Amino acid sequence: MHPALLAYTQGRIAWSSGKPAEAARLFDASSESATIENLGAIASDARVLAGVVRVAANELDHAQATLDLAAVKAPAAWSRETERPTCPLAASVA
């Protein structure tokens, strides 16, 4: 199991359960883990969701910083060269 995906899923659950602070913390953890695991798309999505949750919680300064970081890192996250295959089938197709 990937820690990034676990934190991402728990963040979605926390957000839908009305716990924005916990959701933002989990999305931040997910983006950190995804960056380490070289899962750029997950890292990018988690950063955006962390920013959206902070907007909804009216933490606008923190939301702006989070979304600024997401915007800066987004182009690299979607680059095919930076995301490694996570399973043997994907590796063989690539």
C-alpha positions in Angstrom: 0.0 0.0 0.0 1.2 3.5 -0.8 1.1 5.9 2.2 0.3 8.7 -0.2 -2.9 7.0 -1.3 -3.9 6.1 2.2 -3.5 9.7 3.4 -5.4 10.9 0.3 -8.3 8.6 0.9 -8.4 9.5 4.6 -8.4 13.2 3.7 -11.4 12.7 1.4 -13.2 10.9 4.2 -12.4 13.6 6.8 -13.5 16.3 4.4 -16.8 14.6 3.7 -17.3 14.1 7.4 -17.0 17.8 8.1 -13.5 17.8 9.5 -11.6 20.4 7.4 -8.6 20.8 9.6 -8.0 17.0 9.6 -8.6 16.8 5.9 -6.1 19.6 5.2 -3.5 17.9 7.4 -4.0 14.5 5.6 -3.9 16.1 2.1 -0.6 17.8 3.1 0.7 14.4 4.3 -0.5 12.8 1.0 1.3 15.4 -1.1 4.5 14.9 0.8 4.4 11.1 0.6 3.4 11.2 -3.1 6.3 13.5 -3.9 8.7 11.0 -2.1 7.1 8.1 -3.9 7.3 9.9 -7.3 3.5 9.9 -7.7 3.2 13.4 -9.3 -0.5 13.3 -10.1 -1.5 12.3 -6.6 0.8 15.0 -5.1 -0.6 17.7 -7.3 -4.2 16.7 -6.6 -3.6 16.5 -2.9 -2.1 20.0 -2.9 -5.1 21.4 -4.7 -7.6 19.7 -2.4 -5.7 20.9 0.7 -6.1 24.5 -0.7 -9.8 24.0 -1.5 -10.4 22.6 2.0 -8.6 25.7 3.5 -10.8 28.0 1.4 -13.9 26.3 2.6 -12.6 26.6 6.2 -12.0 30.4 5.6 -8.2 30.0 6.1 -7.6 32.2 3.1 -3.9 33.1 3.7 -2.9 29.5 4.2 -5.1 28.5 1.3 -3.4 31.0 -1.0 0.0 29.7 -0.1 -1.1 26.1 -0.6 -2.6 26.8 -4.0 0.4 28.9 -5.1 2.6 25.9 -4.3 0.2 23.6 -6.2 0.4 25.9 -9.3 4.2 26.1 -9.2 4.6 22.3 -8.9 1.7 21.3 -11.3 3.7 21.2 -14.6 6.3 18.8 -13.2 3.6 16.6 -11.6 2.1 15.8 -15.0 5.4 15.2 -16.8 5.6 11.6 -18.1 9.3 11.5 -17.5 9.0 12.2 -13.7 6.3 9.6 -12.8 7.6 6.1 -12.5 5.4 3.1 -13.2 4.0 1.7 -10.0 3.4 -1.9 -11.2 5.1 -4.3 -13.6 2.4 -4.1 -16.2 2.7 -0.3 -16.4 6.5 -0.7 -16.7 6.1 -3.1 -19.5 3.6 -0.9 -21.4 5.8 2.2 -21.0 
